[in-house]
């Protein structure tokens, strides 16, 4: 993401809940646009660019599922979270078939919604990381396409796993890279053996980056890792 505020389309017909959610997201630094029903939500989406959608399922004029289908016809990639008082398995499955990224049953805490939003945005950023060819990481240049780490003119070829992991860390530089997200993105499964394997690769990357004392990979207890770097440029 850029330094611009992340823009969220929030569609909720409960006026009090909608206003509370909008104000909460705004205090957390998001640009939240509240619409009262599915038709208004579709009009807003067709006119503006949003980074994320949060749709209540039970809404007048056009429900959340119908709205999501219409939104998907315009943009197949924008993340969608459904909010609903329903908890039936069939409804959850319908939501995911429509391309939902997550599903939150009412009542829920605003902190949980914020966590879901942040987690999805990190995942989206991780996918976009694959499009970045080179990163400037402190005194290092990392060529993700060639899997090369360059320091003071000397190049070192990285293994595929080393390169993929460093790519995710660089894409989330100075932010937390969630452990489970990294495991599922690179190793597909977050089981014990893959987790141990990732720990080994983190140790290898630390050794590769030790020449620049301003660059470090630190553990964030219970969450994941953070690549600390004074300079991160993407090309």
N, C-alpha and C positions, 0 to 999 in steps of 0.2 A: 504494500500500500504506500501511497505517497503521503506527504504531510497534510494533504487536504483531508477534511473530515469524511469518515465513512458515512454514506447516505443510506438510511434504512427506511423502507416503505412499511409502515405499521398499519394494518387494517384490523380494527376492533370495533364492534358495534356497541359494546358496553362503554358508554361515555366516560364514566369515572375511572374504570380500569385503563382505558385507552390513554387518558390524560396522565394518569400516574406512570404508565410505562413510558410515554413520550418524555415526560419530565425527568424520569430516572435515567433514560438513555442519553438525554441531552447533558445531564450532569456528569456523565461518564465520557463525554467528548464526542458523542455521535450526533449526526444531523438526522433527527427522526421526524418523518412526515406522517402524521396521523390522518387516516381516512375512515369514515364511519360505516362503509359497506363495500361489497365486492365490486359494484359498478364504479363507484368513485375511485376505488383502488385501481381498477383497470385503466380508467382515464388518466390517473396520475402516472401510472407506470408507462403508458404509451407516450407521454409528453416529457418525462424526465428520466435521468439516468440514476439507477440505484445500485448499490453494492450488495444489498441484502434485503430480503422480504420476510416479514413476520406476519402471518395471516391467521386470524381466528377462523375456525372451520364453520361454525354456525353464525352466518351473517345474512341479513336481508338482501333482497334483489339479486345477489349472486354469492353463493357460499364460497368458502375458502378453497374447496377442491376445484370448483369450476373456475375460480379466479386463477388458481395455480396453472390449470390447463391452458388458459388464455395467455398467461404470462410466459409459459414455456414455449408457446407458439412464436412469441416475439423474441425471447432470449432463453436459449437452452442451458445457459451456464449459471445464471444468477442464483445464489443459494436461497432456499426457502425453508423456514421453520413454521410448523403448524402449531397453533394453540387451540386446545379444545377441552370441553368438559367431558367429552366422550372418552372412553378407555377401551372400547371393544376392539378386539384383534382385527376384525374386518376393516374397521375405519383406519387403523394404523397402517395396515397393508395397502389400503387404497391410497393413502397419503404418500407412501414410499413409491408406489407404482407411478404416481404422478411426478416423481422426481424430487420428493422432499429430502432435505438434508438432515432434518431432525424433527422431533415431535415432542411437545411438552403438554402434559395433561394438567388441567386446572383442578385444584388450586396449585400454584407454583410460586417459588420465591423469585423476586426480581434478580437476585444474585445468581440463581441457577440459569435464568434466561441469559444474563450477561455472559456467564461462563460458556454456554452453548454458542452464543454469537462469536465470542473471541476464538473459540476452538475451531469453528468453521472458517473464519477469516484466516487463521493460521494455515489451515489445510489448503485453502484457495491460493494463498501466497506460496505455499510449498509447490503446488502444481505449476504456478507461473515461474518458479525458480528454474524449471527445466528450459525455459526460453532464454535465460540469461547465459551468455557465452563466457564472459570473464568477470571476476570479482577482484577488486583491490582490497586486500585484507591486511591492514597495517603496511608493513614493508613487503608483503607477499603479493604476488599476482597468481590467482587461481583460474586456470583455463578449464572450465567444466566440460567443454566439448572434447578437448584433447586429453583430459584427465591429468593435467600437468600443474604442479605447484612450483612457482618460480621465485627465487630469492637471490637478489644481487647477481642476476644474470645466470645463475645456475638452476637448471630444471630437474625436477624429480617426477617420474611417472608414478601416478597413484593407481592402486587397484580399483576395480569398479566399485566395490563397497566403500572404500575410503573416499572416493570421489563423490558418490551419491550422498554419503553422510555429511561431508564438508559442504556440499551444495545446499543441503537443507539448513545447516548451521549458518552459512553465509547469507542465505535468503532471510533468515530470522535473526541476523546479527544484532547483538545488544538486546535481544528479546528472548523469551523462553521458548525453546524447542521442546515440545511435549514428548516425553519418552515413548508413550504408546503410539503416538502419531508417527514418529520416526520408525518404529519397529514395523508398523503395518505398511508404511510407504515403501520401505526398503526390503524388509524380510517377509512381508505379507502377514505373518503371524506373530503375535506378541508373547509367545510361550517362553518358558524359562531358558531354554537353550539358546534361542535367538537373542534374548536379553543379555545373556552372558557374552555372546558373540559381539553384540554392539558395544559392550563395555571394553572389550579388547580393542575394537577399532577406535573408540574414543581415546584410549591410551596411546595408540599409534599416531593419531592426529595431533595429540598434545606434543609428542616428541618431534613431529615434523614442523610444528609451529614454534618451538621453543627458542629459535634464533631471535625472534622479536619479543622482547620482554613485555611489550605493551599489548600483546595478543595472548589470550588465554581461553580455554574451554573450562568452565566451572560447572559443578554439580548444583542443581537447585533441588534441594531435598524434597522427595515425594512428587516432583513434577517432571524434571528432565534436565536439560543442559542449556547453557547460554554461552555463545561465542562473544567474548569481550574484545572489541577492537576499536581503536581511535579513528580508523578510517575504513569505510566500506563504500566502494563505488561499483556500480553495475554497468556493464556494457553488453 
